[in-house]
């Protein structure tokens, strides 16, 4: 446990930040699962719509520093590749 006043404050801040970051990551993972599920069904319109939503969530998470910007770019690239592959199957 922290002893100094500043360490106590830092602990409180890190607990709040961790809760925020976990929420954002959870929302991200849910969005990505929805894209994969729609692509798995072969529903191109739904997959494209979900991909747009997931991309905005990725950008927001990267802007807030929850995930690295290169990780967000990599995930967006893979997601768009998946959506394009779904469109090509039809």
N, C-alpha and C positions, 0 to 999 in steps of 0.2 A: 504494500500500500504506500501511496505517496506521503512524504513527510512535509515538504515545503508547500507553501500556498500556491506557488506557480505550478508545481507538479500536480496538485489536486485539480487545479483549473484545466491543465493539459489533459488529464485523465477524463474529465467531464467532456471536453471538446472531442477527444478521440472516440469516446463512446457514441456521441451524437453523430459524428462523421461516419462511423462504422455502420450505424443503423441506416443512415441515408444511402450510403454506398451499396449496402446489401439490398435495399429496396429497388434501387436503380438497376442493379445487376439481375435481380429477379424478374423485373419487368422486361429487360432485354432478352433474357433466356426464354421467357414465355412468347415474346414476339417472334423470335427465331424458330421456336418449335411450331408456331402457327404457319410460318412460311413453309417449313419442311413438310408439314402435314398436308397443306394445300397442294404442294408440288407432288407429293406422294400419291394423292388422289388423281392427279392429272388435271386439276382445275386451274388453268392458266390465269384466268381473270382474277380469281381469288388470291392466287399466289402473288401476282403482280401487285395487287392492292395491299396485301399484308407486307410485302417487301418494302413498299414505300413507307408504310408506318414504321416498320422496324428500322429502316435507314434513318428516319428522323430521330428515333430513340437512340440509335448508335451515335449520331452526331451530337446530340445533347449530352450523352454520357462522356464522350470524348472532350467536349468543350468544358465540362465541369471537372474533368480530371479523374473521373471514376475509372475509365480505361484509357489506354494510350491511343493517340490518334492513328498510329499505324495499325494497331489492332482493329480499330473501327473500320479502317480502309480495307483491311484484309477480309474481314467478315462481310462487308458490303460487296466486295468483289466476288467472293464465293457464293453469296446469296443471288447476285444478279446472274451468275453463271448457271446456277440451279434453275432459276426462272426461265432463262433462255433455253436450257435443255428441255424443260417441260413444254415450252412452246414448240420446239422442234419435233417433239414426239407426236404432236397432233397433226 
